[in-house]
């Protein structure tokens, strides 16, 4: 699924023009980006959370020459899927049926 697919679905299901739907989606993405730039966590319950993770500086190797190089520390965006998304994609956990059937 692409951004254009989401815009088309949003426009058709909510009686909006594709331009309006595109602007709404762009606004949402801009807000998520701004929050992550500020170091904030963005939670979309039950979908998941966008967070910023810190990567430490480390030593790497140039694959062509084999020379050691320094890789600087940096901040990277990450996504952690929420329970609702995990259940929708993968179904319930395998052990859930066994636990429900056990008597205490």
C-alpha positions, 0 to 999 in steps of 0.5 A: 500500500502506498501513500496514494492508496491511502489518500484514495481510500480516505477520499472515497470513504469520507467524501473528500477530494483527493487533494483534501485527503492528501493535505490531511495525511500530510498534516498527520505525517508532519505532526508525527515528524515534528514530535519525533524531532522534538524527542517525543513519543507518538502513541496511536493506541492500539496501532503502535508507537513511534519513538526516537532511539539513540544509537551509540557511536561505534567502530565499523569497517569499510568493506572495500578496504577493510579499514576501521572507520568511526560511525558517529552517534545518532538518533533514529526513528523506530516503530513498536507495534501495538497489541491491536496491530499485532493481533490483527496481523498475526492473530492471538498469541499461541499460548492464549488458548492453553491458558484460557482452558486451564483450571485454577 
